């Protein structure tokens, strides 16, 4: 049974499954922040570079299998698979939403 994700998160996950960089960017605010693996990416240009340099080349696709609300955030957990060492790896994605867009995404193991 598929899980129900809020629209901007569902749009991001769907675009990620297609490795569509423009589609992955669209649900984020212009000044969004992604915290990934100890690195900080801020704004559309840095997010584009992250997706083009670190997601698409290794075909990293996140497939959430659980979702919950926690401390004002939407927390999605599930495996990411692709052409990288250890694939698949289970991740936690913590989304902070603002006006139907993703303002902050924190990715942790």
C-alpha positions as CSV (number, residue, x, y, z in Angstrom):
1,X,0.0,0.0,0.0
2,X,1.5,3.3,-1.0
3,X,2.0,5.9,1.7
4,X,0.4,9.4,1.5
5,X,2.9,12.2,1.3
6,X,2.1,15.9,1.3
7,X,2.1,17.3,-2.3
8,X,5.5,19.0,-2.4
9,X,7.2,16.0,-0.9
10,X,5.3,13.6,-3.3
11,X,6.3,15.8,-6.2
12,X,10.0,15.7,-5.1
13,X,9.9,11.9,-4.6
14,X,8.2,11.4,-8.0
15,X,10.8,13.6,-9.8
16,X,13.6,11.8,-8.0
17,X,12.3,8.5,-9.2
18,X,12.7,9.8,-12.8
19,X,16.0,11.5,-11.9
20,X,14.4,14.7,-13.2
21,X,16.5,17.6,-11.8
22,X,14.1,20.4,-12.7
23,X,11.2,18.4,-11.2
24,X,13.2,17.8,-8.0
25,X,13.9,21.5,-7.7
26,X,10.4,22.7,-8.3
27,X,8.9,21.8,-4.9
28,X,11.6,23.7,-3.0
29,X,11.4,27.4,-2.0
30,X,14.0,29.7,-3.7
31,X,16.0,29.9,-0.5
32,X,15.6,26.3,0.6
33,X,18.3,24.5,2.5
34,X,19.3,20.8,2.2
35,X,21.5,19.3,4.9
36,X,22.9,16.1,3.4
37,X,25.7,13.9,4.8
38,X,27.2,16.8,6.8
39,X,27.0,19.2,3.9
40,X,24.8,22.3,3.6
41,X,23.3,23.4,0.3
42,X,21.3,26.6,0.1
43,X,19.2,28.1,-2.7
44,X,18.2,26.8,-6.0
45,X,21.6,27.0,-7.7
46,X,23.3,24.9,-4.9
47,X,20.4,22.4,-4.9
48,X,20.7,22.0,-8.6
49,X,24.4,21.3,-8.3
50,X,23.8,18.8,-5.5
51,X,21.2,16.9,-7.7
52,X,23.3,17.1,-10.9
53,X,26.6,16.1,-9.2
54,X,25.6,13.7,-6.4
55,X,22.2,12.3,-7.1
56,X,21.8,11.8,-10.9
57,X,25.3,10.3,-11.6
58,X,24.8,7.5,-9.0
59,X,21.1,7.1,-9.8
60,X,20.2,7.7,-6.1
61,X,16.5,7.2,-5.8
62,X,14.7,7.5,-2.4
63,X,11.7,5.3,-1.8
64,X,9.9,6.3,1.4
65,X,8.0,3.5,3.1
66,X,6.9,5.3,6.3
67,X,5.8,8.9,7.0
68,X,4.9,10.7,10.2
69,X,4.5,14.2,11.6
70,X,7.1,15.1,14.3
71,X,7.9,18.4,15.8
72,X,6.3,20.4,13.0
73,X,8.2,18.4,10.3
74,X,7.2,15.6,8.0
75,X,9.5,12.7,8.5
76,X,9.8,10.1,5.8
77,X,12.0,7.0,6.1
78,X,13.0,4.4,3.5
79,X,15.7,3.0,1.3
80,X,17.7,4.9,-1.3
81,X,19.1,2.7,-4.0
82,X,21.4,3.3,-6.9
83,X,24.9,2.9,-8.2
84,X,26.7,3.7,-4.9
85,X,28.5,1.6,-2.3
86,X,26.2,-0.1,0.2
87,X,23.0,0.4,-1.9
88,X,20.4,0.2,-0.7
89,X,20.8,2.4,2.4
90,X,18.0,3.4,4.7
91,X,17.6,7.1,5.2
92,X,15.5,9.5,7.2
93,X,14.3,12.6,5.3
94,X,13.0,15.4,7.6
95,X,11.1,18.0,5.6
96,X,10.1,21.5,6.9
97,X,7.3,22.9,4.7
98,X,6.4,26.5,4.1
99,X,3.3,27.5,2.1
100,X,3.1,24.2,0.2
101,X,6.8,24.1,-0.6
102,X,9.9,22.5,0.9
103,X,11.9,25.0,3.0
104,X,14.3,22.6,4.7
105,X,15.3,19.0,4.0
106,X,17.6,17.2,6.4
107,X,18.9,13.8,5.2
108,X,20.4,11.4,7.8
109,X,21.1,7.7,8.1
